[in-house]
C-alpha cells in the first residue's frame, strides 16, 4: 500500500498498481463481499 498524494485522496492509503494483479483482484472481491453483506462497510463505501 502507498500513501496517495493527489488532492482527491490526500493522506489516504491506496493499493499500489505494482501489486500482483491476482492479489488486487482477490482484495477487491473481499471488499465487495463486505460491502454487499455488511451495512457498516456499505455506509463507508457509498
Secondary structure per residue as TSV (DSSP state, phi and psi in degrees):
chain	resnum	aa	ss	phi	psi
A	1	X	-	360.0	148.8
A	2	X	E	-130.8	158.8
A	3	X	E	-85.7	128.5
A	4	X	-	-78.4	145.2
A	5	X	-	-118.0	0.5
A	6	X	S	-74.8	164.3
A	7	X	T	-62.4	-36.9
A	8	X	T	-66.0	-39.3
A	9	X	T	-110.4	17.6
A	10	X	T	-47.2	121.5
A	11	X	T	79.2	-0.8
A	12	X	-	-95.5	150.2
A	13	X	E	-83.7	141.1
A	14	X	E	-138.7	144.3
A	15	X	-	-72.6	125.1
A	16	X	-	-68.5	147.7
A	17	X	T	-77.9	-1.9
A	18	X	T	-87.6	-1.7
A	19	X	S	-76.6	149.5
A	20	X	-	-53.4	135.3
A	21	X	H	-56.8	-36.5
A	22	X	H	-65.8	-39.7
A	23	X	H	-66.5	-43.6
A	24	X	H	-60.8	-41.5
A	25	X	H	-64.6	-43.5
A	26	X	H	-60.8	-45.8
A	27	X	H	-64.4	-36.7
A	28	X	H	-62.7	-45.3
A	29	X	H	-62.6	-41.5
A	30	X	H	-61.6	-44.1
A	31	X	H	-62.8	-45.4
A	32	X	H	-65.2	-37.3
A	33	X	H	-62.8	-42.0
A	34	X	H	-65.2	-41.2
A	35	X	H	-63.9	-41.6
A	36	X	H	-72.9	-28.8
A	37	X	H	-107.1	-12.3
A	38	X	-	-123.6	121.0
A	39	X	H	-63.2	-33.5
A	40	X	H	-67.0	-42.7
A	41	X	H	-66.1	-39.7
A	42	X	H	-61.9	-40.3
A	43	X	H	-65.0	-35.7
A	44	X	H	-74.4	-36.0
A	45	X	H	-80.4	-37.7
A	46	X	-	-105.3	360.0
